[in-house]
């Protein structure tokens, strides 16, 4: 198949997959936010606080990148080139929001693991005040990680795209996304997801809290395990592609159309 035809297919895949993912993600985020915000029974569970913040941050990245990206693929025009400042702000928000989303999911997974442990000390470690303090700390850290992407991205008039303007940082960003966006979620979420699942299977009904509280905690645990599984599965194509590039030391700008197809699906 000629490269031109394959590139057209890749573009179509991006249009439909990205828009579909953005739409489904938006619905899921809205449901999470409404559920954990409006139902008071979830207000005392740190995991629910983490999931609400993760949904807010994920929705921010969705609005900031996925919808404009799908529109860009469909129209052939990058909406972020309208202004230099808009390009930089969206770069910071997308990266910072993505990092914060993952951090919130890590904290939620860790909290669920602690809450399913037999040790009372571990179960009581994640207090609400400590959870809010951690959220404040990681909010600033996430913004700090996103700032370099705003500094080193700008509107490139020749190609009408919001893209990196520094070749060295472009390569560094590849490893940043590989570590932060692929390796870390797979490693941390799989480990704590498995430990939580194992504790749930081994632990009998506890008497410290009532039946209703146990059911609520189990619902949150199931939500986190399902979300963990979905994230791990969704990043596997990109993980395989990035691993291929790292093992074979491929030039980041010399992908074939077939390789770009794998990247588009991932």
N, C-alpha and C positions, 0 to 999 in steps of 0.2 A: 504494500500500500504506500503511495507517495507520502512524503513527509507533510505536504500541505494538507492533504485529506486527513491525516492523522491528527494534525494540529487543530483542524476544525472540529474533529470529534472530541478532542481534549477540551476545547473551549465549550462545547455543548454540555459535556459532562460537568464541567465547573459551574455552568449556569444553573443546571437543574439540581445538582447535589448541594451546592453552596446555598442556594435559595431554599431548598427543602430543609436542609440542616438548620438554617437560620430560623425558619418558620416553626419547626418542631421544637427547637431550643427555646424560642420565645414563649410558646405555649407552656412548656414544662417549667420555665423559670417563673412565669406569672402564677401558675398553680402552686409552686413551692412557696413563693412569697406570700400569697394569700393564706395558704394553709398554716404556715409557721407564724405569721404575723397576727392573724385574726383569732386563732384558737389558743386560748390562754393555757391549756394543758401543756403546750410545748414551750412556754416561756421560761420554765425553770430548767430546761435541758440545754446544756452548752452546745451540744451537737446541732440543735435546731437553730441556734444563733449563728453558728458557722455556716450552715446550709443556706440561711437567708442571705448572708453576706456573699456567699459564693454565687447565689442566683443573681443578685444585683450586679456583681462584677462580671459575671458571664454574659448577662444581658447587655452590659455596657460594651463589652468587646464585640458582641453580635451586631449591635447597632453601629458601632464604630467601624467595623471591617467587613463582616460577612454580607450585609445588605448592600453597602457601596460596591463591594467586590463583585457580587452577582450582577448588579446593574452595570458595572464596568465591563464585565464579560459580554453582557447582552448588547450594550450600545457601542462598545469599543472606545469608551471615553472614561478615564479615571476621574471621578468626581472630586478627588482630593487635590487635583491640580488647580482648583479655582483660586486658592490662596496659599502662600508659603506657610503662614501661621497655622492654617487648617491642616496642612500636611503634617506639620510637626506635632500639633496637639493630638491628632488621631494616632500618630505613631507612639506617643507616650502613653495614651489611654489604652491602646490595644495591648501593648506589652505589659504595662503595669497592671491592667485589669486581668489579663491572662494569668500573670504570676500570682496575683492576689486570689483569684478563683481557685487555683491549685492549692495554695497554702491553706485556704479555708477548708478544702476537702481533706487535706492532710490532717488538719487539726480535728475535724469531725471524725475521721477514721481513728485517730489516736484516742480521742475521747470515748468512742464506742468500745474500743479495745479495753481501755481502763475500766469502763463501767461494767464490762462482762468478766472482769478478773475476780478471783475469790478474795484477794487481799482488800480489806476495808481501806487501807491507806491509799492504794491505787485508785479505788473507786471515788475517794473523796478529794483526790488531787486537783481535778479540774473544777474549781469553783467558778461561779459566774463572774466574779470580779477578776479572777485570773484570766478567764476566757476573753473578757472585754479588753484587758491590758494587752494580751497577746494580739488581739485584732488591731489595736492602735499601733503597736510596734511594727507589725507586718504591713500595715497600710503605708507607713512611711518608707519601709524598705522596698515595697513594691513600686512605689512612685520613683524612688531613687534608682531602681534597676531600669525603669522605663525612660528616664531622662536622657541617657546617651542615645537612645533610638530617635528621640526628637532632635537631638543635636546633629546627628550624622545622617538624617534623612531630610530631603528637600525636594522641591519641584524641579524636575529636569525638563526644560522646555523642548529640547530636541526630540524626546520620545513621548512627551506629555504624560509623564508618570511621576508619582510620589515615590521616590526610591532612594537607596543609599548613595551618598556622594563620596564615600571613602572606601576604597577597595579593601584595606586591611580590616576595617570594622565590618564590612560585608562578610568576610570570612569568619571573623570572630562571632558574628551574630548567628551564623550557621551552627557553630558548636554550642552557642548559648541556647538556641532553640532545641538542639538535639538533647542537651543535658536537662534543661529545665522543662521542656515540653514533652519529652519522650521517656528518657531514662528514669528521671525522678518519679513521675506518676506511676510508671510500671513497677518500679522497685518498691516504693513506699506503700502504694495502695494495695499491691498484691500481698506484701508482707503483713500489714496490719489488717487487711481484709481477711486473710487466711487465719490469723491469730484470733480475730473476733469470731469468725465462723466456728473455729475449734472450741472457743470458750462457750459459745452458745450451745453447741452440741453436748458439751461435757457438764455444764452447770445446771443444777436443778433450780426449781422455782425458789427465789429468795424470799425470806420472810421480813426483811428490813423495810421493804416498801409494799404498798397494797397491790392488789391484783390489777387495778386500773393503771397504776404507774408503771407496772411491769409491762403491760400491753403497749403503753405509749412508747416506752424505751425500746421494746422489740420492733415497733413500727419504724422508729427512726433508724434502728440498726439495719433493718431490711432495706430501707431507702438508700442508706450509705453503701451497703453491699451491692445493690443493683447498680447504683451510679458508678461505683468502683469498677464493676465488671464492664459496664458500657464504655467507660473511659479507656480501660486497658485494651479492649477489642478495637476501639476506634483509632487508637494510635499505632496499632501493629503494622499497617501498611507503610506509614511514614517511618516507623522504626526500622523496618526492613530496608527501606530505600536509603535512609541515612547510614545504616550499618554497611550497606553495599558501597556507598561513597567513601566511608572512612577506611574500609578494608582494602579497597582497590585504589585509594588515593586519587579519585577522579577529580578533575577540575570542576569547580562548582558552576562554571559557565559553559561546559561542553557536553551537556546532557543530550542524548538522542531523543527523538520524539517518543519512542517507546518508553524510555525511562521517565519522561515527563508525564506520560499516561499513568504510570504507577504512582507518581507523586500526586497527580490530580485526584486519583481515587482515594489516596491516603489523606 
